[in-house]
Amino acid sequence: MIRDLPFDTETMLAGLKPWVECESPTYDASAVNRMMDLAARDLAMAGASVERIPGRMGFGDCVRARFPHPDLYAPGVLVMGHLDTVHPMGTLEQLAWRRDGDFCWGPGIQDMKGGNYSALEAVRQLRGAGVETPLPITVLFTSDEEVGSPSTRDLIEAEAARHKYILVPEPANSDGGVVTGRYAIARYNLETRGMPSHAGARLKEGKSAIRGMIRHIDTIENLTTDDCTFSVGVIHGGQWVNCVSSVCTAEALSMAKKQEDLDKGIEQMLALSGTHAGIDFTVERGVTRPVWEPGQPATMALYETARQIAEEIGFEISHGSRGGGSDGNFTGALGMATLDGLGVEGNGLHTLNEHIDVRSLVPRAKMLAGLMEQLA
């Protein structure tokens, strides 16, 4: 049945383009809300009952959409994705929507608007063919995944608890495989405080917070081992070039395959707080994504269903645990049947080369439709 549904690559690209061209960086709540408006309308046009969930903590809104079903509130299938991106407003000037043969570029097209749109198209095709799925289908689009989901984790976990299966159309693995586990991630907020002085007239009287932060960055990144990695990705310091900086802030991230390794890394990071050479250094723990342990029976049974569907469609999918957190960390860590990496194939996510392989749009959407049709 799934193989016969009239999925069409060009039609899908035409529908995806407005999503990609609606820039939605996490920290711009109004921009994210414009993207939620667009998604809500498309979901409603596909037949869903759409609810808007107000954002909090300064982040954008979320959208929950339920598709008609005889047993609407029974534990069903939750499609879970985010519509915020890492790309700031104006990125379209450098990363415009562009199609070149088998590839298509645009901000957020791989992570993860392409996968989200494929999931919507899967439901639309099933409904157009009059297929009644065994379980009700709910879609939840959230607004702050790219910064660790600080304002939506409770919503995600509460909504997921009402469902039997969780499908996450994050980007596919590089070989087209899906994700059946994810590493743990912790974020940290760093701050150094020094002593200001006039950089031209009284340089020696000052203690540079920027210089102090640089020393600590070197220490932090040298903590990296095969078990737990550490990196600093954001730094802000100073206000005037002729003033020795008194405050410098930064953000760091650590990632580990095992929870115990991440917990050890967190202890190492927090232990760095203190005073050195007259400069105070503070480490505060930020949001954390728990380890989603690979090999969980419920997830592996879900993977096997997806593998068989993919085989029937005409392609193969591998599976494995993967770095780079997603909201699947939360549901997987709770032991729920979660399958991640169901989105489109591509490369360059989070860069100005982000693109998808358009040949993957239809097969991935068909796989998602097959899961919706078969899961019971």
Summary of the structure (lengths in Angstrom):
residues: 376
radius of gyration: 22.5
end to end distance: 16.8
largest distance: 78.8
contacts: 1357
relative contact order: 0.19
helix: 36%
strand: 27%
